[in-house]
Amino acid sequence: MRNKAKRNEYKSAQEFMEDVELMQLNASLFNGPVHLITKIATTLKEAAERELRDKRDEIVNLETLVKESGK
C-alpha cells in the first residue's frame, strides 16, 4: 500500500479503503481474530475510515480533479 500511494496509484478513496479492508481481513485470516497484528490492522482500518469521513469534502474535490486530469 505504501508503494502504491507513493506512485499515486490510488485514484479514489474507495480504492484505498478496499486495500485497507483487504489488509485487515488478511491479518484476521492469517493470524486469528484476537492476535495483536489483527488488532493493529483493525485500529488502522478504523482510523482510515474516520479520517476519510472527516475529510470527505476535500477528498471529493481531489477525486474530481484526478478524474478531470485523466480526460
N, CA, C, O and CB atoms as a CASP TS submission, in Angstrom:
PFRMAT TS
TARGET T0000
AUTHOR 0000-0000-0000
METHOD Language model
MODEL 1
PARENT N/A
ATOM      1  N   MET     1       0.817  -1.186   0.000  1.00  0.00           N
ATOM      2  CA  MET     1       0.000   0.000   0.000  1.00  0.00           C
ATOM      3  C   MET     1       0.865   1.255   0.000  1.00  0.00           C
ATOM      4  O   MET     1       0.554   2.238  -0.672  1.00  0.00           O
ATOM      5  CB  MET     1      -0.932  -0.005   1.195  1.00  0.00           C
ATOM      6  N   ARG     2       1.940   1.208   0.752  1.00  0.00           N
ATOM      7  CA  ARG     2       2.835   2.375   0.809  1.00  0.00           C
ATOM      8  C   ARG     2       3.376   2.693  -0.573  1.00  0.00           C
ATOM      9  O   ARG     2       3.355   3.845  -1.007  1.00  0.00           O
ATOM     10  CB  ARG     2       4.001   2.126   1.791  1.00  0.00           C
ATOM     11  N   ASN     3       3.861   1.663  -1.265  1.00  0.00           N
ATOM     12  CA  ASN     3       4.412   1.883  -2.607  1.00  0.00           C
ATOM     13  C   ASN     3       3.339   2.369  -3.568  1.00  0.00           C
ATOM     14  O   ASN     3       3.591   3.243  -4.398  1.00  0.00           O
ATOM     15  CB  ASN     3       5.047   0.597  -3.143  1.00  0.00           C
ATOM     16  N   LYS     4       2.152   1.808  -3.456  1.00  0.00           N
ATOM     17  CA  LYS     4       1.049   2.224  -4.315  1.00  0.00           C
ATOM     18  C   LYS     4       0.723   3.701  -4.084  1.00  0.00           C
ATOM     19  O   LYS     4       0.466   4.441  -5.035  1.00  0.00           O
ATOM     20  CB  LYS     4      -0.198   1.350  -4.058  1.00  0.00           C
ATOM     21  N   ALA     5       0.734   4.121  -2.836  1.00  0.00           N
ATOM     22  CA  ALA     5       0.468   5.530  -2.506  1.00  0.00           C
ATOM     23  C   ALA     5       1.594   6.426  -3.031  1.00  0.00           C
ATOM     24  O   ALA     5       1.335   7.501  -3.572  1.00  0.00           O
ATOM     25  CB  ALA     5       0.312   5.710  -0.971  1.00  0.00           C
ATOM     26  N   LYS     6       2.832   5.982  -2.870  1.00  0.00           N
ATOM     27  CA  LYS     6       3.964   6.780  -3.356  1.00  0.00           C
ATOM     28  C   LYS     6       3.928   6.955  -4.866  1.00  0.00           C
ATOM     29  O   LYS     6       4.356   7.983  -5.391  1.00  0.00           O
ATOM     30  CB  LYS     6       5.279   6.133  -2.949  1.00  0.00           C
ATOM     31  N   ARG     7       3.418   5.951  -5.557  1.00  0.00           N
ATOM     32  CA  ARG     7       3.335   6.011  -7.025  1.00  0.00           C
ATOM     33  C   ARG     7       2.036   6.676  -7.490  1.00  0.00           C
ATOM     34  O   ARG     7       1.745   6.709  -8.685  1.00  0.00           O
ATOM     35  CB  ARG     7       3.437   4.597  -7.622  1.00  0.00           C
ATOM     36  N   ASN     8       1.255   7.208  -6.536  1.00  0.00           N
ATOM     37  CA  ASN     8      -0.022   7.879  -6.841  1.00  0.00           C
ATOM     38  C   ASN     8      -0.970   6.989  -7.631  1.00  0.00           C
ATOM     39  O   ASN     8      -1.631   7.443  -8.565  1.00  0.00           O
ATOM     40  CB  ASN     8       0.234   9.161  -7.622  1.00  0.00           C
ATOM     41  N   GLU     9      -1.030   5.723  -7.249  1.00  0.00           N
ATOM     42  CA  GLU     9      -1.886   4.784  -7.963  1.00  0.00           C
ATOM     43  C   GLU     9      -3.325   4.788  -7.474  1.00  0.00           C
ATOM     44  O   GLU     9      -4.211   4.290  -8.169  1.00  0.00           O
ATOM     45  CB  GLU     9      -1.329   3.407  -7.844  1.00  0.00           C
ATOM     46  N   TYR    10      -3.574   5.333  -6.303  1.00  0.00           N
ATOM     47  CA  TYR    10      -4.954   5.398  -5.810  1.00  0.00           C
ATOM     48  C   TYR    10      -5.653   6.565  -6.484  1.00  0.00           C
ATOM     49  O   TYR    10      -5.223   7.712  -6.357  1.00  0.00           O
ATOM     50  CB  TYR    10      -5.000   5.547  -4.254  1.00  0.00           C
ATOM     51  N   LYS    11      -6.721   6.275  -7.194  1.00  0.00           N
ATOM     52  CA  LYS    11      -7.482   7.313  -7.892  1.00  0.00           C
ATOM     53  C   LYS    11      -8.751   7.693  -7.133  1.00  0.00           C
ATOM     54  O   LYS    11      -9.450   8.632  -7.514  1.00  0.00           O
ATOM     55  CB  LYS    11      -7.842   6.844  -9.297  1.00  0.00           C
ATOM     56  N   SER    12      -9.047   6.956  -6.052  1.00  0.00           N
ATOM     57  CA  SER    12     -10.227   7.283  -5.249  1.00  0.00           C
ATOM     58  C   SER    12     -10.031   6.768  -3.826  1.00  0.00           C
ATOM     59  O   SER    12      -9.213   5.886  -3.563  1.00  0.00           O
ATOM     60  CB  SER    12     -11.517   6.677  -5.880  1.00  0.00           C
ATOM     61  N   ALA    13     -10.803   7.344  -2.930  1.00  0.00           N
ATOM     62  CA  ALA    13     -10.778   6.892  -1.544  1.00  0.00           C
ATOM     63  C   ALA    13     -11.269   5.450  -1.463  1.00  0.00           C
ATOM     64  O   ALA    13     -10.805   4.676  -0.626  1.00  0.00           O
ATOM     65  CB  ALA    13     -11.643   7.811  -0.650  1.00  0.00           C
ATOM     66  N   GLN    14     -12.206   5.095  -2.336  1.00  0.00           N
ATOM     67  CA  GLN    14     -12.738   3.729  -2.341  1.00  0.00           C
ATOM     68  C   GLN    14     -11.642   2.717  -2.665  1.00  0.00           C
ATOM     69  O   GLN    14     -11.569   1.662  -2.035  1.00  0.00           O
ATOM     70  CB  GLN    14     -13.888   3.604  -3.356  1.00  0.00           C
ATOM     71  N   GLU    15     -10.796   3.027  -3.636  1.00  0.00           N
ATOM     72  CA  GLU    15      -9.680   2.126  -3.972  1.00  0.00           C
ATOM     73  C   GLU    15      -8.775   1.932  -2.765  1.00  0.00           C
ATOM     74  O   GLU    15      -8.358   0.813  -2.467  1.00  0.00           O
ATOM     75  CB  GLU    15      -8.863   2.681  -5.164  1.00  0.00           C
ATOM     76  N   PHE    16      -8.477   3.014  -2.077  1.00  0.00           N
ATOM     77  CA  PHE    16      -7.626   2.943  -0.899  1.00  0.00           C
ATOM     78  C   PHE    16      -8.288   2.095   0.189  1.00  0.00           C
ATOM     79  O   PHE    16      -7.647   1.228   0.782  1.00  0.00           O
ATOM     80  CB  PHE    16      -7.323   4.355  -0.371  1.00  0.00           C
ATOM     81  N   MET    17      -9.575   2.350   0.447  1.00  0.00           N
ATOM     82  CA  MET    17     -10.272   1.605   1.503  1.00  0.00           C
ATOM     83  C   MET    17     -10.375   0.122   1.172  1.00  0.00           C
ATOM     84  O   MET    17     -10.345  -0.712   2.077  1.00  0.00           O
ATOM     85  CB  MET    17     -11.668   2.181   1.723  1.00  0.00           C
ATOM     86  N   GLU    18     -10.493  -0.217  -0.088  1.00  0.00           N
ATOM     87  CA  GLU    18     -10.519  -1.636  -0.463  1.00  0.00           C
ATOM     88  C   GLU    18      -9.227  -2.322  -0.050  1.00  0.00           C
ATOM     89  O   GLU    18      -9.258  -3.449   0.442  1.00  0.00           O
ATOM     90  CB  GLU    18     -10.741  -1.794  -1.979  1.00  0.00           C
ATOM     91  N   ASP    19      -8.099  -1.662  -0.242  1.00  0.00           N
ATOM     92  CA  ASP    19      -6.818  -2.241   0.173  1.00  0.00           C
ATOM     93  C   ASP    19      -6.697  -2.289   1.701  1.00  0.00           C
ATOM     94  O   ASP    19      -6.162  -3.251   2.251  1.00  0.00           O
ATOM     95  CB  ASP    19      -5.653  -1.433  -0.422  1.00  0.00           C
ATOM     96  N   VAL    20      -7.186  -1.269   2.372  1.00  0.00           N
ATOM     97  CA  VAL    20      -7.158  -1.264   3.845  1.00  0.00           C
ATOM     98  C   VAL    20      -7.998  -2.422   4.380  1.00  0.00           C
ATOM     99  O   VAL    20      -7.574  -3.138   5.287  1.00  0.00           O
ATOM    100  CB  VAL    20      -7.682   0.096   4.408  1.00  0.00           C
ATOM    101  N   GLU    21      -9.184  -2.598   3.816  1.00  0.00           N
ATOM    102  CA  GLU    21     -10.064  -3.688   4.252  1.00  0.00           C
ATOM    103  C   GLU    21      -9.440  -5.049   3.969  1.00  0.00           C
ATOM    104  O   GLU    21      -9.557  -5.966   4.782  1.00  0.00           O
ATOM    105  CB  GLU    21     -11.428  -3.584   3.560  1.00  0.00           C
ATOM    106  N   LEU    22      -8.781  -5.187   2.826  1.00  0.00           N
ATOM    107  CA  LEU    22      -8.097  -6.440   2.495  1.00  0.00           C
ATOM    108  C   LEU    22      -6.962  -6.710   3.480  1.00  0.00           C
ATOM    109  O   LEU    22      -6.765  -7.847   3.909  1.00  0.00           O
ATOM    110  CB  LEU    22      -7.551  -6.393   1.052  1.00  0.00           C
ATOM    111  N   MET    23      -6.228  -5.682   3.833  1.00  0.00           N
ATOM    112  CA  MET    23      -5.145  -5.819   4.805  1.00  0.00           C
ATOM    113  C   MET    23      -5.695  -6.318   6.143  1.00  0.00           C
ATOM    114  O   MET    23      -5.120  -7.216   6.759  1.00  0.00           O
ATOM    115  CB  MET    23      -4.409  -4.470   4.992  1.00  0.00           C
ATOM    116  N   GLN    24      -6.800  -5.737   6.585  1.00  0.00           N
ATOM    117  CA  GLN    24      -7.396  -6.132   7.861  1.00  0.00           C
ATOM    118  C   GLN    24      -7.937  -7.562   7.788  1.00  0.00           C
ATOM    119  O   GLN    24      -7.766  -8.338   8.728  1.00  0.00           O
ATOM    120  CB  GLN    24      -8.524  -5.155   8.253  1.00  0.00           C
ATOM    121  N   LEU    25      -8.581  -7.909   6.688  1.00  0.00           N
ATOM    122  CA  LEU    25      -9.110  -9.259   6.509  1.00  0.00           C
ATOM    123  C   LEU    25      -7.984 -10.285   6.509  1.00  0.00           C
ATOM    124  O   LEU    25      -8.088 -11.324   7.160  1.00  0.00           O
ATOM    125  CB  LEU    25      -9.914  -9.353   5.205  1.00  0.00           C
ATOM    126  N   ASN    26      -6.912  -9.998   5.783  1.00  0.00           N
ATOM    127  CA  ASN    26      -5.772 -10.917   5.746  1.00  0.00           C
ATOM    128  C   ASN    26      -5.144 -11.076   7.118  1.00  0.00           C
ATOM    129  O   ASN    26      -4.756 -12.181   7.497  1.00  0.00           O
ATOM    130  CB  ASN    26      -4.726 -10.428   4.751  1.00  0.00           C
ATOM    131  N   ALA    27      -5.040 -10.002   7.858  1.00  0.00           N
ATOM    132  CA  ALA    27      -4.480 -10.092   9.213  1.00  0.00           C
ATOM    133  C   ALA    27      -5.311 -11.039  10.059  1.00  0.00           C
ATOM    134  O   ALA    27      -4.769 -11.858  10.801  1.00  0.00           O
ATOM    135  CB  ALA    27      -4.415  -8.700   9.878  1.00  0.00           C
ATOM    136  N   SER    28      -6.613 -10.928   9.949  1.00  0.00           N
ATOM    137  CA  SER    28      -7.503 -11.790  10.731  1.00  0.00           C
ATOM    138  C   SER    28      -7.437 -13.243  10.267  1.00  0.00           C
ATOM    139  O   SER    28      -7.371 -14.159  11.087  1.00  0.00           O
ATOM    140  CB  SER    28      -8.940 -11.283  10.638  1.00  0.00           C
ATOM    141  N   LEU    29      -7.455 -13.452   8.950  1.00  0.00           N
ATOM    142  CA  LEU    29      -7.422 -14.815   8.417  1.00  0.00           C
ATOM    143  C   LEU    29      -6.131 -15.535   8.762  1.00  0.00           C
ATOM    144  O   LEU    29      -6.152 -16.708   9.133  1.00  0.00           O
ATOM    145  CB  LEU    29      -7.604 -14.792   6.915  1.00  0.00           C
ATOM    146  N   PHE    30      -5.005 -14.838   8.641  1.00  0.00           N
ATOM    147  CA  PHE    30      -3.715 -15.491   8.829  1.00  0.00           C
ATOM    148  C   PHE    30      -3.254 -15.536  10.276  1.00  0.00           C
ATOM    149  O   PHE    30      -2.447 -16.391  10.641  1.00  0.00           O
ATOM    150  CB  PHE    30      -2.685 -14.800   8.012  1.00  0.00           C
ATOM    151  N   ASN    31      -3.759 -14.619  11.111  1.00  0.00           N
ATOM    152  CA  ASN    31      -3.280 -14.545  12.488  1.00  0.00           C
ATOM    153  C   ASN    31      -4.351 -14.820  13.531  1.00  0.00           C
ATOM    154  O   ASN    31      -4.036 -14.998  14.708  1.00  0.00           O
ATOM    155  CB  ASN    31      -2.695 -13.204  12.736  1.00  0.00           C
ATOM    156  N   GLY    32      -5.595 -14.857  13.120  1.00  0.00           N
ATOM    157  CA  GLY    32      -6.696 -15.071  14.050  1.00  0.00           C
ATOM    158  C   GLY    32      -7.251 -13.740  14.534  1.00  0.00           C
ATOM    159  O   GLY    32      -6.558 -12.723  14.514  1.00  0.00           O
ATOM    160  N   PRO    33      -8.499 -13.755  14.966  1.00  0.00           N
ATOM    161  CA  PRO    33      -9.190 -12.507  15.305  1.00  0.00           C
ATOM    162  C   PRO    33      -8.677 -11.801  16.562  1.00  0.00           C
ATOM    163  O   PRO    33      -8.928 -10.608  16.729  1.00  0.00           O
ATOM    164  CB  PRO    33     -10.634 -12.787  15.476  1.00  0.00           C
ATOM    165  N   VAL    34      -7.973 -12.498  17.445  1.00  0.00           N
ATOM    166  CA  VAL    34      -7.531 -11.853  18.693  1.00  0.00           C
ATOM    167  C   VAL    34      -6.033 -11.557  18.723  1.00  0.00           C
ATOM    168  O   VAL    34      -5.515 -11.070  19.727  1.00  0.00           O
ATOM    169  CB  VAL    34      -7.887 -12.728  19.872  1.00  0.00           C
ATOM    170  N   HIS    35      -5.351 -11.845  17.642  1.00  0.00           N
ATOM    171  CA  HIS    35      -3.901 -11.609  17.570  1.00  0.00           C
ATOM    172  C   HIS    35      -3.608 -10.106  17.546  1.00  0.00           C
ATOM    173  O   HIS    35      -4.405  -9.317  17.040  1.00  0.00           O
ATOM    174  CB  HIS    35      -3.296 -12.296  16.313  1.00  0.00           C
ATOM    175  N   LEU    36      -2.466  -9.728  18.094  1.00  0.00           N
ATOM    176  CA  LEU    36      -2.067  -8.321  18.143  1.00  0.00           C
ATOM    177  C   LEU    36      -2.026  -7.692  16.746  1.00  0.00           C
ATOM    178  O   LEU    36      -2.455  -6.552  16.566  1.00  0.00           O
ATOM    179  CB  LEU    36      -0.698  -8.187  18.814  1.00  0.00           C
ATOM    180  N   ILE    37      -1.519  -8.421  15.772  1.00  0.00           N
ATOM    181  CA  ILE    37      -1.445  -7.882  14.403  1.00  0.00           C
ATOM    182  C   ILE    37      -2.850  -7.571  13.881  1.00  0.00           C
ATOM    183  O   ILE    37      -3.065  -6.543  13.237  1.00  0.00           O
ATOM    184  CB  ILE    37      -0.728  -8.889  13.454  1.00  0.00           C
ATOM    185  N   THR    38      -3.800  -8.460  14.161  1.00  0.00           N
ATOM    186  CA  THR    38      -5.182  -8.224  13.737  1.00  0.00           C
ATOM    187  C   THR    38      -5.759  -7.007  14.436  1.00  0.00           C
ATOM    188  O   THR    38      -6.459  -6.205  13.816  1.00  0.00           O
ATOM    189  CB  THR    38      -6.051  -9.455  14.019  1.00  0.00           C
ATOM    190  N   LYS    39      -5.474  -6.865  15.708  1.00  0.00           N
ATOM    191  CA  LYS    39      -5.975  -5.702  16.452  1.00  0.00           C
ATOM    192  C   LYS    39      -5.389  -4.405  15.900  1.00  0.00           C
ATOM    193  O   LYS    39      -6.095  -3.403  15.786  1.00  0.00           O
ATOM    194  CB  LYS    39      -5.640  -5.836  17.948  1.00  0.00           C
ATOM    195  N   ILE    40      -4.114  -4.422  15.562  1.00  0.00           N
ATOM    196  CA  ILE    40      -3.480  -3.237  14.973  1.00  0.00           C
ATOM    197  C   ILE    40      -4.101  -2.941  13.609  1.00  0.00           C
ATOM    198  O   ILE    40      -4.395  -1.786  13.300  1.00  0.00           O
ATOM    199  CB  ILE    40      -1.944  -3.441  14.838  1.00  0.00           C
ATOM    200  N   ALA    41      -4.301  -3.972  12.794  1.00  0.00           N
ATOM    201  CA  ALA    41      -4.907  -3.793  11.468  1.00  0.00           C
ATOM    202  C   ALA    41      -6.321  -3.225  11.601  1.00  0.00           C
ATOM    203  O   ALA    41      -6.723  -2.368  10.814  1.00  0.00           O
ATOM    204  CB  ALA    41      -4.940  -5.137  10.697  1.00  0.00           C
ATOM    205  N   THR    42      -7.067  -3.696  12.584  1.00  0.00           N
ATOM    206  CA  THR    42      -8.420  -3.186  12.807  1.00  0.00           C
ATOM    207  C   THR    42      -8.382  -1.727  13.244  1.00  0.00           C
ATOM    208  O   THR    42      -9.209  -0.926  12.808  1.00  0.00           O
ATOM    209  CB  THR    42      -9.151  -4.036  13.858  1.00  0.00           C
ATOM    210  N   THR    43      -7.438  -1.382  14.093  1.00  0.00           N
ATOM    211  CA  THR    43      -7.277   0.008  14.526  1.00  0.00           C
ATOM    212  C   THR    43      -6.921   0.902  13.347  1.00  0.00           C
ATOM    213  O   THR    43      -7.444   2.010  13.228  1.00  0.00           O
ATOM    214  CB  THR    43      -6.198   0.114  15.613  1.00  0.00           C
ATOM    215  N   LEU    44      -6.032   0.426  12.470  1.00  0.00           N
ATOM    216  CA  LEU    44      -5.670   1.190  11.270  1.00  0.00           C
ATOM    217  C   LEU    44      -6.869   1.381  10.354  1.00  0.00           C
ATOM    218  O   LEU    44      -7.070   2.466   9.808  1.00  0.00           O
ATOM    219  CB  LEU    44      -4.543   0.490  10.510  1.00  0.00           C
ATOM    220  N   LYS    45      -7.666   0.329  10.185  1.00  0.00           N
ATOM    221  CA  LYS    45      -8.864   0.428   9.343  1.00  0.00           C
ATOM    222  C   LYS    45      -9.826   1.463   9.914  1.00  0.00           C
ATOM    223  O   LYS    45     -10.360   2.292   9.178  1.00  0.00           O
ATOM    224  CB  LYS    45      -9.565  -0.946   9.223  1.00  0.00           C
ATOM    225  N   GLU    46     -10.045   1.415  11.213  1.00  0.00           N
ATOM    226  CA  GLU    46     -10.947   2.371  11.857  1.00  0.00           C
ATOM    227  C   GLU    46     -10.431   3.801  11.718  1.00  0.00           C
ATOM    228  O   GLU    46     -11.208   4.729  11.496  1.00  0.00           O
ATOM    229  CB  GLU    46     -11.123   2.020  13.337  1.00  0.00           C
ATOM    230  N   ALA    47      -9.130   3.970  11.847  1.00  0.00           N
ATOM    231  CA  ALA    47      -8.534   5.305  11.697  1.00  0.00           C
ATOM    232  C   ALA    47      -8.701   5.809  10.265  1.00  0.00           C
ATOM    233  O   ALA    47      -9.009   6.982  10.055  1.00  0.00           O
ATOM    234  CB  ALA    47      -7.036   5.279  12.082  1.00  0.00           C
ATOM    235  N   ALA    48      -8.500   4.937   9.283  1.00  0.00           N
ATOM    236  CA  ALA    48      -8.665   5.328   7.880  1.00  0.00           C
ATOM    237  C   ALA    48     -10.114   5.725   7.613  1.00  0.00           C
ATOM    238  O   ALA    48     -10.371   6.735   6.957  1.00  0.00           O
ATOM    239  CB  ALA    48      -8.239   4.178   6.937  1.00  0.00           C
ATOM    240  N   GLU    49     -11.048   4.944   8.111  1.00  0.00           N
ATOM    241  CA  GLU    49     -12.467   5.270   7.933  1.00  0.00           C
ATOM    242  C   GLU    49     -12.798   6.624   8.554  1.00  0.00           C
ATOM    243  O   GLU    49     -13.501   7.437   7.955  1.00  0.00           O
ATOM    244  CB  GLU    49     -13.354   4.175   8.553  1.00  0.00           C
ATOM    245  N   ARG    50     -12.294   6.852   9.735  1.00  0.00           N
ATOM    246  CA  ARG    50     -12.552   8.117  10.449  1.00  0.00           C
ATOM    247  C   ARG    50     -11.963   9.308   9.690  1.00  0.00           C
ATOM    248  O   ARG    50     -12.631  10.328   9.520  1.00  0.00           O
ATOM    249  CB  ARG    50     -11.962   8.060  11.877  1.00  0.00           C
ATOM    250  N   GLU    51     -10.726   9.179   9.238  1.00  0.00           N
ATOM    251  CA  GLU    51     -10.076  10.269   8.504  1.00  0.00           C
ATOM    252  C   GLU    51     -10.794  10.556   7.189  1.00  0.00           C
ATOM    253  O   GLU    51     -10.997  11.715   6.829  1.00  0.00           O
ATOM    254  CB  GLU    51      -8.606   9.928   8.233  1.00  0.00           C
ATOM    255  N   LEU    52     -11.174   9.506   6.479  1.00  0.00           N
ATOM    256  CA  LEU    52     -11.875   9.709   5.211  1.00  0.00           C
ATOM    257  C   LEU    52     -13.238  10.352   5.444  1.00  0.00           C
ATOM    258  O   LEU    52     -13.665  11.203   4.663  1.00  0.00           O
ATOM    259  CB  LEU    52     -12.040   8.373   4.467  1.00  0.00           C
ATOM    260  N   ARG    53     -13.911   9.957   6.496  1.00  0.00           N
ATOM    261  CA  ARG    53     -15.200  10.560   6.830  1.00  0.00           C
ATOM    262  C   ARG    53     -15.032  12.035   7.199  1.00  0.00           C
ATOM    263  O   ARG    53     -15.806  12.884   6.759  1.00  0.00           O
ATOM    264  CB  ARG    53     -15.868   9.794   7.987  1.00  0.00           C
ATOM    265  N   ASP    54     -14.019  12.329   8.007  1.00  0.00           N
ATOM    266  CA  ASP    54     -13.787  13.701   8.455  1.00  0.00           C
ATOM    267  C   ASP    54     -13.348  14.629   7.320  1.00  0.00           C
ATOM    268  O   ASP    54     -13.577  15.837   7.378  1.00  0.00           O
ATOM    269  CB  ASP    54     -12.744  13.711   9.549  1.00  0.00           C
ATOM    270  N   LYS    55     -12.726  14.068   6.304  1.00  0.00           N
ATOM    271  CA  LYS    55     -12.193  14.877   5.202  1.00  0.00           C
ATOM    272  C   LYS    55     -12.944  14.621   3.900  1.00  0.00           C
ATOM    273  O   LYS    55     -12.406  14.824   2.812  1.00  0.00           O
ATOM    274  CB  LYS    55     -10.707  14.588   5.006  1.00  0.00           C
ATOM    275  N   ARG    56     -14.179  14.179   4.020  1.00  0.00           N
ATOM    276  CA  ARG    56     -14.968  13.780   2.867  1.00  0.00           C
ATOM    277  C   ARG    56     -15.028  14.865   1.785  1.00  0.00           C
ATOM    278  O   ARG    56     -14.781  14.572   0.616  1.00  0.00           O
ATOM    279  CB  ARG    56     -16.364  13.423   3.309  1.00  0.00           C
ATOM    280  N   ASP    57     -15.348  16.098   2.147  1.00  0.00           N
ATOM    281  CA  ASP    57     -15.474  17.172   1.150  1.00  0.00           C
ATOM    282  C   ASP    57     -14.173  17.396   0.395  1.00  0.00           C
ATOM    283  O   ASP    57     -14.171  17.530  -0.828  1.00  0.00           O
ATOM    284  CB  ASP    57     -15.907  18.473   1.823  1.00  0.00           C
ATOM    285  N   GLU    58     -13.079  17.435   1.122  1.00  0.00           N
ATOM    286  CA  GLU    58     -11.769  17.630   0.486  1.00  0.00           C
ATOM    287  C   GLU    58     -11.445  16.479  -0.457  1.00  0.00           C
ATOM    288  O   GLU    58     -10.914  16.692  -1.547  1.00  0.00           O
ATOM    289  CB  GLU    58     -10.667  17.763   1.551  1.00  0.00           C
ATOM    290  N   ILE    59     -11.763  15.271  -0.039  1.00  0.00           N
ATOM    291  CA  ILE    59     -11.478  14.087  -0.857  1.00  0.00           C
ATOM    292  C   ILE    59     -12.306  14.100  -2.130  1.00  0.00           C
ATOM    293  O   ILE    59     -11.796  13.791  -3.207  1.00  0.00           O
ATOM    294  CB  ILE    59     -11.752  12.801  -0.063  1.00  0.00           C
ATOM    295  N   VAL    60     -13.581  14.455  -2.017  1.00  0.00           N
ATOM    296  CA  VAL    60     -14.433  14.527  -3.205  1.00  0.00           C
ATOM    297  C   VAL    60     -13.870  15.528  -4.206  1.00  0.00           C
ATOM    298  O   VAL    60     -13.842  15.258  -5.406  1.00  0.00           O
ATOM    299  CB  VAL    60     -15.873  14.913  -2.818  1.00  0.00           C
ATOM    300  N   ASN    61     -13.424  16.676  -3.721  1.00  0.00           N
ATOM    301  CA  ASN    61     -12.830  17.679  -4.612  1.00  0.00           C
ATOM    302  C   ASN    61     -11.572  17.144  -5.287  1.00  0.00           C
ATOM    303  O   ASN    61     -11.383  17.342  -6.487  1.00  0.00           O
ATOM    304  CB  ASN    61     -12.500  18.956  -3.832  1.00  0.00           C
ATOM    305  N   LEU    62     -10.718  16.474  -4.534  1.00  0.00           N
ATOM    306  CA  LEU    62      -9.484  15.938  -5.107  1.00  0.00           C
ATOM    307  C   LEU    62      -9.770  14.825  -6.108  1.00  0.00           C
ATOM    308  O   LEU    62      -9.123  14.743  -7.152  1.00  0.00           O
ATOM    309  CB  LEU    62      -8.569  15.421  -4.002  1.00  0.00           C
ATOM    310  N   GLU    63     -10.741  13.964  -5.790  1.00  0.00           N
ATOM    311  CA  GLU    63     -11.100  12.896  -6.734  1.00  0.00           C
ATOM    312  C   GLU    63     -11.620  13.486  -8.044  1.00  0.00           C
ATOM    313  O   GLU    63     -11.338  12.961  -9.121  1.00  0.00           O
ATOM    314  CB  GLU    63     -12.162  11.958  -6.114  1.00  0.00           C
ATOM    315  N   THR    64     -12.366  14.559  -7.950  1.00  0.00           N
ATOM    316  CA  THR    64     -12.869  15.231  -9.151  1.00  0.00           C
ATOM    317  C   THR    64     -11.714  15.745  -9.996  1.00  0.00           C
ATOM    318  O   THR    64     -11.718  15.592 -11.217  1.00  0.00           O
ATOM    319  CB  THR    64     -13.809  16.391  -8.774  1.00  0.00           C
ATOM    320  N   LEU    65     -10.728  16.352  -9.351  1.00  0.00           N
ATOM    321  CA  LEU    65      -9.559  16.838 -10.083  1.00  0.00           C
ATOM    322  C   LEU    65      -8.797  15.692 -10.758  1.00  0.00           C
ATOM    323  O   LEU    65      -8.340  15.829 -11.893  1.00  0.00           O
ATOM    324  CB  LEU    65      -8.628  17.598  -9.136  1.00  0.00           C
ATOM    325  N   VAL    66      -8.666  14.577 -10.064  1.00  0.00           N
ATOM    326  CA  VAL    66      -7.961  13.430 -10.637  1.00  0.00           C
ATOM    327  C   VAL    66      -8.710  12.910 -11.863  1.00  0.00           C
ATOM    328  O   VAL    66      -8.100  12.598 -12.885  1.00  0.00           O
ATOM    329  CB  VAL    66      -7.801  12.307  -9.584  1.00  0.00           C
ATOM    330  N   LYS    67     -10.033  12.819 -11.753  1.00  0.00           N
ATOM    331  CA  LYS    67     -10.828  12.334 -12.893  1.00  0.00           C
ATOM    332  C   LYS    67     -10.715  13.293 -14.071  1.00  0.00           C
ATOM    333  O   LYS    67     -10.579  12.859 -15.215  1.00  0.00           O
ATOM    334  CB  LYS    67     -12.313  12.161 -12.491  1.00  0.00           C
ATOM    335  N   GLU    68     -10.769  14.575 -13.802  1.00  0.00           N
ATOM    336  CA  GLU    68     -10.697  15.566 -14.882  1.00  0.00           C
ATOM    337  C   GLU    68      -9.315  15.573 -15.541  1.00  0.00           C
ATOM    338  O   GLU    68      -9.204  15.814 -16.743  1.00  0.00           O
ATOM    339  CB  GLU    68     -11.027  16.968 -14.341  1.00  0.00           C
ATOM    340  N   SER    69      -8.282  15.315 -14.774  1.00  0.00           N
ATOM    341  CA  SER    69      -6.929  15.333 -15.349  1.00  0.00           C
ATOM    342  C   SER    69      -6.691  14.110 -16.236  1.00  0.00           C
ATOM    343  O   SER    69      -5.795  14.119 -17.080  1.00  0.00           O
ATOM    344  CB  SER    69      -5.870  15.385 -14.229  1.00  0.00           C
ATOM    345  N   GLY    70      -7.479  13.077 -16.048  1.00  0.00           N
ATOM    346  CA  GLY    70      -7.319  11.854 -16.846  1.00  0.00           C
ATOM    347  C   GLY    70      -8.076  11.879 -18.157  1.00  0.00           C
ATOM    348  O   GLY    70      -7.991  10.931 -18.937  1.00  0.00           O
ATOM    349  N   LYS    71      -8.811  12.944 -18.413  1.00  0.00           N
ATOM    350  CA  LYS    71      -9.606  13.032 -19.649  1.00  0.00           C
ATOM    351  C   LYS    71      -8.741  13.346 -20.849  1.00  0.00           C
ATOM    352  O   LYS    71      -9.250  13.455 -21.965  1.00  0.00           O
ATOM    353  CB  LYS    71     -10.690  14.091 -19.511  1.00  0.00           C
TER
END
